[in-house]
Amino acid sequence: MNKINTIRQIVLDTETTGMNIIGLPYEGHRIVEIGAVEIINRRLTNNNFHTYLKPDRLIDPEAFKIHGISNEFLKDKPIFSQISEDFLSYIHDAVLVMHNAAFDLGFINYEFLKLHREFSKIETICKIIDTLSIARKLFPGKRNTLDALCARYNIDNSKRIIHGALFDAQLLAKVFLNMTGGQTSFSLSTKRGPENINNSKKICLIKRQNSSLPIIRANKAELIAHKAYLEILSKREICLWNKKKENK
């Protein structure tokens, strides 16, 4: 993954035994599930990381209602120290993408703190992107939960009956790609270096001998499909071609 211009991002989510004060794990709650998906150059690779963890403490009833992971289920699962090296290897040289990053970082850092690692915080070895912060800038004053963002970007989250780290990471990856996509691939270079000047000389107008090309108009079904697609774009609040004409 050290190729020039390769952008590797890991979208990550955790489930826990309960709620700590963000950044201050006074109650000693632990991670019970880690789910992560890999994006390379804006493409999902299916190279996922997923594990359940035995937390060596009981799960709060309120947390169980959220993720449905029971104490009994975790009895034979590995503890964090057993998967820590694999986890570090997986996230190495990647940008970590999380929704409400401070929450997940607090738990991850606490786990490594207990192992007495040489680094103090994950954010000192990985760049962090917080999709919640991005969402608040894009949609100020609106609900920006993962479910709300899935609805806004027309992403199917109907199977999200309970929270699951891997499934939520997969949803967040789709949200993140939509949220950061824009029209960057259509941008034109404004550089005026020698290469651009030389290339511009090759541009010329091609005159066709026969310009009487047939005009094929959209049928009724195609017009309906086009209108439906514009409605989807409108829900994303980026559509400029679906505005209703004002009455004159």
C-alpha positions as CSV (number, residue, x, y, z in Angstrom):
1,M,0.0,0.0,0.0
2,N,3.0,2.3,-0.4
3,K,2.3,3.2,-4.0
4,I,2.4,6.8,-4.9
5,N,-1.0,8.6,-4.8
6,T,-2.7,5.6,-3.2
7,I,-5.3,6.8,-0.7
8,R,-6.2,4.2,1.9
9,Q,-9.0,4.9,4.3
10,I,-10.4,2.6,7.0
11,V,-14.0,3.3,8.1
12,L,-14.3,2.0,11.6
13,D,-17.0,1.5,14.3
14,T,-17.1,-0.1,17.7
15,E,-19.7,-1.5,20.1
16,T,-19.1,-1.4,23.8
17,T,-20.2,-2.6,27.3
18,G,-21.6,0.9,28.0
19,M,-21.2,4.6,27.8
20,N,-18.0,6.3,29.2
21,I,-17.6,10.0,29.5
22,I,-16.0,10.7,26.1
23,G,-12.2,10.7,26.5
24,L,-12.6,9.9,30.2
25,P,-13.3,6.2,30.7
26,Y,-13.9,6.5,34.5
27,E,-16.5,3.7,34.4
28,G,-14.0,1.3,32.7
29,H,-16.3,0.3,29.9
30,R,-14.7,-1.8,27.2
31,I,-15.0,-2.7,23.5
32,V,-17.0,-5.8,22.6
33,E,-16.9,-5.5,18.8
34,I,-14.7,-3.8,16.2
35,G,-15.8,-3.5,12.6
36,A,-13.8,-1.8,9.8
37,V,-13.9,-1.7,6.0
38,E,-11.2,-0.6,3.7
39,I,-11.5,2.0,1.0
40,I,-8.6,2.5,-1.5
41,N,-8.9,5.4,-4.0
42,R,-12.6,5.7,-3.2
43,R,-13.4,2.1,-3.8
44,L,-14.5,-0.5,-1.3
45,T,-12.1,-3.4,-1.4
46,N,-14.0,-6.0,0.8
47,N,-10.8,-6.3,2.9
48,N,-12.7,-6.0,6.2
49,F,-11.6,-6.3,9.8
50,H,-14.1,-7.7,12.2
51,T,-13.9,-9.2,15.7
52,Y,-15.9,-9.7,18.9
53,L,-14.1,-9.2,22.2
54,K,-14.5,-10.6,25.7
55,P,-14.5,-7.4,27.8
56,D,-13.9,-9.0,31.3
57,R,-16.8,-7.1,32.7
58,L,-20.6,-7.2,32.3
59,I,-22.5,-5.4,29.6
60,D,-24.9,-2.7,30.7
61,P,-28.6,-3.5,30.0
62,E,-28.9,-0.2,28.0
63,A,-25.9,-1.1,25.8
64,F,-27.4,-4.6,25.2
65,K,-30.6,-3.0,24.0
66,I,-28.6,-1.1,21.4
67,H,-26.3,-3.9,20.0
68,G,-27.8,-7.1,21.3
69,I,-24.4,-8.6,22.2
70,S,-24.8,-10.7,25.3
71,N,-22.3,-11.6,28.0
72,E,-22.9,-15.3,27.2
73,F,-22.0,-14.8,23.6
74,L,-18.7,-13.2,24.4
75,K,-17.4,-15.9,26.8
76,D,-15.2,-17.7,24.3
77,K,-14.2,-14.6,22.3
78,P,-10.6,-13.2,22.4
79,I,-9.5,-10.4,24.6
80,F,-8.2,-7.1,23.1
81,S,-4.5,-7.9,23.7
82,Q,-4.9,-11.0,21.5
83,I,-6.0,-9.1,18.5
84,S,-4.2,-5.8,19.1
85,E,-1.3,-6.5,16.7
86,D,-3.6,-7.6,13.9
87,F,-5.6,-4.5,14.4
88,L,-2.6,-2.2,14.3
89,S,-1.3,-3.9,11.2
90,Y,-4.7,-3.5,9.5
91,I,-4.9,0.3,10.2
92,H,-1.2,1.0,9.5
93,D,-0.7,3.9,7.1
94,A,-4.4,4.5,6.7
95,V,-6.7,7.4,7.4
96,L,-9.3,6.4,10.0
97,V,-12.9,7.5,9.3
98,M,-15.4,7.4,12.2
99,H,-18.8,8.9,13.1
100,N,-18.4,10.9,16.3
101,A,-14.7,9.9,16.3
102,A,-14.1,11.0,19.9
103,F,-16.4,8.2,21.2
104,D,-14.6,5.4,19.4
105,L,-11.1,6.9,20.0
106,G,-11.8,7.1,23.7
107,F,-12.4,3.4,23.9
108,I,-9.7,2.3,21.5
109,N,-7.1,4.5,23.3
110,Y,-8.2,3.1,26.7
111,E,-7.7,-0.5,25.4
112,F,-4.1,0.4,24.3
113,L,-3.5,2.3,27.4
114,K,-4.1,-0.9,29.4
115,L,-1.6,-2.7,27.2
116,H,1.1,0.0,28.0
117,R,1.8,0.6,24.3
118,E,4.6,3.0,23.3
119,F,2.2,5.5,21.8
120,S,-0.4,7.3,23.9
121,K,-3.2,7.8,21.4
122,I,-4.2,6.3,18.0
123,E,-4.6,9.8,16.6
124,T,-0.8,10.2,17.0
125,I,-0.1,7.4,14.5
126,C,-3.2,7.8,12.2
127,K,-5.0,10.7,10.6
128,I,-8.6,10.9,11.8
129,I,-11.7,12.0,9.8
130,D,-14.9,12.6,11.8
131,T,-17.9,12.2,9.5
132,L,-20.2,13.8,12.2
133,S,-18.1,17.0,12.0
134,I,-18.4,17.0,8.2
135,A,-22.2,16.3,8.4
136,R,-22.7,19.2,10.8
137,K,-21.0,21.6,8.3
138,L,-22.9,20.2,5.4
139,F,-26.3,20.1,7.2
140,P,-26.3,22.6,10.0
141,G,-29.2,22.4,12.4
142,K,-30.3,19.0,11.1
143,R,-30.2,15.5,12.6
144,N,-26.9,13.9,11.6
145,T,-27.1,10.4,13.0
146,L,-26.0,7.5,10.8
147,D,-29.7,6.6,10.2
148,A,-30.5,10.2,9.2
149,L,-27.6,10.4,6.8
150,C,-28.5,7.1,5.2
151,A,-32.0,8.5,4.6
152,R,-30.5,11.7,3.2
153,Y,-28.3,9.9,0.8
154,N,-30.9,7.2,-0.1
155,I,-28.8,4.4,1.4
156,D,-30.7,1.3,2.4
157,N,-30.4,0.8,6.1
158,S,-33.5,-1.3,6.6
159,K,-31.5,-4.2,8.0
160,R,-30.1,-2.0,10.8
161,I,-32.6,-3.3,13.4
162,I,-29.8,-3.2,16.1
163,H,-26.3,-1.7,15.9
164,G,-23.5,-3.9,14.7
165,A,-19.9,-2.6,14.2
166,L,-19.2,-4.1,10.8
167,F,-22.6,-3.4,9.3
168,D,-22.5,0.2,10.6
169,A,-19.0,0.6,9.2
170,Q,-20.2,-0.5,5.8
171,L,-23.1,1.9,6.0
172,L,-20.8,4.7,7.1
173,A,-18.4,4.0,4.2
174,K,-21.3,4.5,1.7
175,V,-22.3,7.7,3.5
176,F,-18.7,9.0,3.6
177,L,-18.2,8.4,-0.1
178,N,-21.5,10.2,-0.9
179,M,-20.7,13.0,1.5
180,T,-17.2,13.6,0.1
181,G,-17.9,12.8,-3.5
182,G,-19.1,16.1,-5.0
183,Q,-18.0,16.6,-8.5
184,T,-14.2,16.4,-7.9
185,S,-13.8,14.0,-10.8
186,F,-15.2,16.5,-13.2
187,S,-13.0,19.4,-12.1
188,L,-10.8,21.0,-14.8
189,S,-7.2,21.8,-14.2
190,T,-6.4,25.5,-14.1
191,K,-2.7,25.0,-14.4
192,R,-0.9,26.7,-17.3
193,G,2.3,24.8,-17.3
194,P,4.1,23.7,-20.5
195,E,2.2,20.4,-20.7
196,N,-1.1,22.1,-20.6
197,I,-0.1,24.6,-23.3
198,N,1.2,21.8,-25.6
199,N,-2.0,19.8,-25.1
200,S,-4.2,22.8,-25.8
201,K,-2.6,23.1,-29.3
202,K,-4.0,19.7,-30.1
203,I,-7.6,20.8,-29.6
204,C,-9.4,21.6,-32.9
205,L,-12.9,21.7,-34.3
206,I,-13.9,18.7,-36.4
207,K,-16.3,19.5,-39.2
208,R,-18.5,16.6,-40.2
209,Q,-19.6,16.1,-43.7
210,N,-23.1,15.0,-42.7
211,S,-24.5,16.9,-39.8
212,S,-28.1,15.7,-40.2
213,L,-28.0,13.4,-37.2
214,P,-31.4,11.9,-36.0
215,I,-33.0,13.3,-32.9
216,I,-34.2,10.6,-30.6
217,R,-36.5,11.9,-27.9
218,A,-37.1,10.2,-24.6
219,N,-40.2,8.0,-24.3
220,K,-42.7,8.3,-21.5
221,A,-41.0,5.6,-19.3
222,E,-37.6,7.3,-19.7
223,L,-39.1,10.6,-18.7
224,I,-40.7,9.1,-15.6
225,A,-37.4,7.4,-14.6
226,H,-35.5,10.7,-15.2
227,K,-37.9,12.6,-12.9
228,A,-37.6,9.9,-10.2
229,Y,-33.8,10.2,-10.3
230,L,-34.0,14.0,-10.0
231,E,-36.3,13.5,-6.9
232,I,-33.5,11.3,-5.4
233,L,-31.0,14.1,-6.1
234,S,-33.3,16.6,-4.5
235,K,-33.3,14.6,-1.2
236,R,-29.5,14.9,-1.2
237,E,-29.9,18.7,-1.5
238,I,-27.5,18.9,-4.5
239,C,-29.9,19.0,-7.4
240,L,-30.1,22.2,-9.4
241,W,-32.2,20.8,-12.3
242,N,-35.4,19.9,-10.4
243,K,-36.6,23.4,-9.3
244,K,-40.3,24.0,-10.0
245,K,-40.9,26.9,-12.4
246,E,-42.3,29.9,-10.7
247,N,-45.7,31.2,-11.8
248,K,-45.4,34.3,-14.0
